[in-house]
């Protein structure tokens, strides 16, 4: 244990050599709170860490993974980009290490989460804003059916067919806080407090979230959630955030760029960057927007079914949950072989569109790589963690296919590193047989 900590500590010290004494001590203190066992992958529990505890993100990069990626580069980068920002770990860690981050995120709730973490605050002003929200919410009695007029009917009691996500009196209090937050003048305070309110929603609801999506809690009809718990949980979330801001707000780099939108096109708005580190959605036919539907609807990011569809269509074509175009120009020898195998077993697939989806996924990944090449100088590096999938016994070797396509996008393959093995779906036996791989590319 001590050897692992010492090893990472040396890497942090090396990366922080150019920082001033104050920011360096802040960075060392933040990193000291992390456990550094196991693979530096996207599957490490960092939910109780400062800033990471603002919202429970299922499979965020561990800060250790970011440190190790930076350490593996021949020269320290001045700028770093993450085209799939997620919970913002890459950008936040970069700030602590004095590297200016740029991040892209299409999900508006997650984009707010990232910006909330990267922003600088004056704690006393934030406390006053919170008090203003508490006072205002006490006098608001919203009608959930009016505020959530465009949301699915299952959100608030009485729901549909005897099922609902929020008890009505709990929903009233949540929406009261939301409306009070929307009344704040300062956009940075509105953003952070809305995110922190969002962090309470699943706990207050009748559902749980897992890697397979949303499901009702066991015995949820007997579970009593009282309206006063909304304020209690919200206050606790705000106090944790203020503690993190006070203790770790003095980061080496306070600047950042957040691009809100589809990574396939938004990269064109980025300035030049030295390094890209990211993990895209995997082609596992899971619609990742489903995980955040509760926050998106309850906090007002989505107001109509058209909003929901537009968001889904702006994500990578990694699933078949909505009807969309799967036109693709992606080409690689291994992709062609894989598609031939999938088409030969089409009668065994649970959805006939899976071969087209797989092809479209790599078409989208090609667009992302080409976008990175346009903003990266020769010699720049790309590290991406990708995950394999499997359909009807046909493996989708994502890392190998991406490596084959990289040359046509202006990159040379530097190496492939196995990160971990993931469990396949129950339909495929559920064994740990799917690889998660770090693909390292250099820009030519």
N, C-alpha and C positions, 0 to 999 in steps of 0.2 A: 504493500500500500504506500509506504513512504517513498519507495523508489519511483512509483508511478507519479506521485504528486511532485517529487523533486524534478523528474524529467519534464513534466508539463510546465512546472514553475520556471525552469531554465528557458523553455520556449517562449513563455510569456515575457520573461525578463529581456530576452534577446529582441523580441518584436517591439518591446516598449523602450528600448535604449534611447530613442530620440525624444521621448516624452519628458516634460518637466516633472519635478519631484511630486507635485500634488496629483496631477492626473495619473502618474505611474502608480502611486500608492492606492488611488481609487481603483484602478484596473486590477492591481494585485489583490486587493480586498475582495472585489467582485468574483474574480476567478477562484479565490480560495474557498468560496462557498460551494464549489462544484465537486461532485464525486466523479472520479476519472477512471472507473472500472468499465470493462466491457468494450466492445467496438465503438469507435467514434462515428456512429451512424445516425439515422433519423428516428431511431426507436429507443431513445433514452429518456427516462423520466426526469424532467426538469421543472415540474409543476410548482415546486416550492421555492424556486430561486427568485431573487429580486428581479423584477420586471416580467419574468416568465410567469410568475404567479398571478399576473393581472388577468389572465384568461387561460383556461385549461385547453391547450392545443395538443391533440393526440400524439402526433409524431413530428415534433419539431427537431431541427438540427440541434445537437448538443453544442454549446459553446466550444467544448473541447475539439469537436470536428472542425470548426472554423479555424481555431488556433493551429491545429495540425496541418490544415490545408495551406494557410499562410506560411507556415514554417517550411513546407516542402518546396516553395518557390525559390528560384535562384536569387531573386532580389525582392525586397519588401515592396509590395504594391503601394501606390499613392491613392488609388481609387479602386473600388470594388463594386460589382453589380450583381444583383440577384433578380433574375427575371420572374421568379415565382416566390414572392416575398413571404407568404404564409404568416408565421407569427413574428417575423422580423429578426430572428436570431442572428443571421449573417450580418445584417446591417448594424444591429446593436453591438455585437462583438467587435465589428470593425471600428465603431466609434470609440470603444474602450481602448483599442490598439492604435488609435490615431490615423486610421485609414478612412477616407471620405467615402461613404456608401451611397449607392443609388439602388433603389428597389422598384420592382414593378409588381402590382397586385391588382387583379381584376375584381375580386370580391370586395365590395365597398366596406363591409364590416371589418374584414381583415386589414384592409388598407388603413382604416381609422385606428385599428389596434397598433399597426406598425408605426404610424405617424405619432400616436400618443406616446409610445415608448421612446422615440427618437427626439422628441421635442424637449426644449428647456422650459422650466416653470419657475415662478416665484411662489414658494409654498404658502405664504400667508395669503396671497391673492387666491390661490386655489382653495384654501380653507374657507375663505369668505364666499367664494362661488358655491361651494358645497352647502354652506349654511343657507344661502339664498334659495337653492333648489329645495332643501328640506322645508323651509318656511312656505315656499310657493306651492309645493306638492300637497301640503296639509289642507289647502283651500280648493283643490281641484278634484272634481268627481266626474271623470270622463265616462262616456258610454262606450264600452268596448265595441259594440256592433257598429258604431259610427266611426270611431278612430281606425278600426281594423276592417273597414267595409270591403276592401278588396282582397283580404286574406282568406285562406281556406277556412271553411266553417268549423273544422275540427279544432281550431285554436282555443276557443273559449267556450266554457259551459253554456248551454247544454250540448254543444258539439253535434256529432253525427252518429246515429246508431248507438247512443249511450257512451261515446268516447269523446274526450276532449283533453287538450294539453294543459290548460290552465283553469283552475277554479275561478269563477267569475269575480269574486271579491279580491282574489290575489291579482288578477289581470287589471282590475280597476286601479289598484295601488301602483302596479308596475307602470301603467300608462300615465298615471298622475306624475310620477317622477320623470318619465320620458318627456312629457309636455313641459314640465318645469325646466328641464335641461334645455329644451329647444328655445326657451325664453331668455337664456343667457346671452349677453352681448359678445363675450370673448369666444372666438371660434375654437381656440385651443382648449379652453375649459369645457365647452360643449362636447368636443370630441372625446376627451379623456373620460368625462363623467358618463357619457353614453356608453363607452366601451366597458367601464366598470359596472354600470347597471347591467349590461349584457352578460357580464361574467356570473351574474347571480341567477340567470333565467332557467337553466337546466335544473339547478337545485330546487327552484321554486315550482317546477313543472311536474307533470305526471309521466314524463318520459325520461329515458336515458339515451346517451349517444355512445355508439361504439364504432369500430372500423367497418361494420356492416350497415351503418345508418342509424335511424331512430326507431326505438321500440318503446312500448308502454312498460312502466315499472311493474314488477311482480307485486300484486296486491295494491295497486295504485288507488283503487276505489276506497280502500280502508285507510289510506295515508292522509293525515290531516295537515294541510299547509295553511297557516293563518296569515291574514293580511299584514300583521305587524312584523312578520319575518322579512318582508320586502325591505323595509327600512333598516332592519338590523343587519341583514346581509350586505346591503348597499353601503352602509356606514363602515362595516368591517373592510370591504374592498377598498374604499377610499382611504382609510387609515393605513392599510398596507402599502398602497401606492405612494402616499405622502412619505412614508418611512423610506421607501426605495429612492424616491426623488431627493430627499434630504441627504441620504447617505451616499448615493451613487450618481448624483446629477452632474458632478464635475468631471465629465469625461474628456478625454484628450481631443476628440473631434466632436464638435456640437453641430456641425453642418451636415446636411443630407439632401438627397433628391428623392422624392416619391413620385412615380409615374402611375397614375390610376388608369388601368385598362388592360386590354388583351396583349399578352406578351408577344404574340405573333406580329403585332403591328406597333405596339407602344415603344419598342426598342429604338425606333427611328427618332424618337424625341430625346434620346440620351446623349449626353456629351461623351467624349472619348473616355474609355476606362481601361485599366491595366489588367484586370482580373475579373473573371466571372465564377461565382460559386453558387450552385443551386441544386434543387431536387424537384423535377417536374412531376405532375401527376403521372401515375403509372397506368399502362393500358389494361386495367383490370376490370373494365366495364362498370366502374363505380362512379356515380355522379357526386363529386365532392361538394357541390353546393347543397346537397341534402343535409350534410352535417350541420350547416349553419342556418338552415331555414328558420329555426325558432328565433334567432337573433335578428336575422334579416327582416322578418315580418314584424316582430314585436317592437323593434326599434325604429321602424319606418324607412328602412333602406329599400324595401320592396313595398309597393302600394297596390299593384295590379298584377294580374296574371301575365300581362305583356312584359312587365318589368322582370318577372321571374324567368320568362323564356329568353329575354334578351341577355340576361346574365349567363344562363346556361349556354347559349350559343357563342358567348365570348370566351368560353373555356376551351381547353384542348379537346380534341375529338377522341377522348379516351373511354367513351361509353356509348351505349345505344339507347339510353333512357328517353331521349327525345328524337323525334323525326327531324333529321337535318341532312345536309349534303355531305357525302363522304367522298367527293371527288378528290383524287390524289394523283400527284406526279412523282411520288417517292419511288426511288429505284435503288436497289442494292441486290447483289446475288443472293445473300441469305434471306432478305425480305421476300424475294421472288420465290425461293424454295419454300419458305414458311407459308406464304399465301397459297401456293399449290397444295400443300398438305392440308391446310384449313378447308379449302374448297373441295378437296377429295372427301372430307369428313363432314361436309355441310349438314348432312342428315342427322349427325350426332350433336350438332351445336344447339345450344338452347335459344339462340337467335340467329337467323340466317344472315343478318347484316354484320356479324362479327368479323369476317375477312375484310370487308370494306372498311370497318372501323379501325382495324389494325393498320391497314395501309394508310388511312387518313391520319392516324396518330403520328406515324413517321413523317408524313408530309408536313404536319404541324411542327414537329421537332426540327425538320429541315429549315422551316421558316425562322424558327428561333435561332438556330445556329447561324444562318445567314445574317440575321439582324445583329447578332453579336459581332460577327466579322466586320460589319460596316462601322462599328464604334470602337474597335479594338486595334491598336497598332501591331505591326509585325513583332512577333516575340511574346505577345500577350498570352495568357493562359486561361483555359476554361476547365473547371472541374465540375462535373455533374454526377449526382448520385441517382441512378436509375434502377427500376425494379422490373424483374421479368414477370410474365404471366403465362397461363397455360389454358388452352381450350381443346376439349375432346382429345386430350392426351398430346396435343401439339404444343411444344414449348415455344414461347416468344422470347428469344434471346435479345432483349432490348439493347444491352451494352454492345454486343457484337454488331448488331444492325446499325446502331448509331455510329460506331467506329467506322463501318464501311461507308456511310454517307458523309462522314466528316470531310473527306478529301474534296468532294464536290462543293463543299461549303467554305473552302479556304482554310481548313485546319489539318494538321498532321496529328496522328495518334501518338501520344507519349507513353501511355500505359493504361492498363485495366487492373483494378484492385478489388478483390472480393470484400464486401463489407459484412454481410450476414446472410443467413438463409431465412426465407419467409415461408410461412405455412400457406399451402395452396387452399383453394376453396373445398368445402365439404364434398362437392360434386366430383372433385378431382382426387379425393382421398384424404385431404387435410394434412399431408406430410410436409415436413420442412424441405422443400425441394426447389423453391424459387429463389433465384439469386438476387441480391441487391449489390450493385457494383459501382465503384467510383471510376468514371471515365475521365481521363486527363488528356486534354488536347492543347496544342500550341497553334497560335495564329501565324499563318504564312503570308 
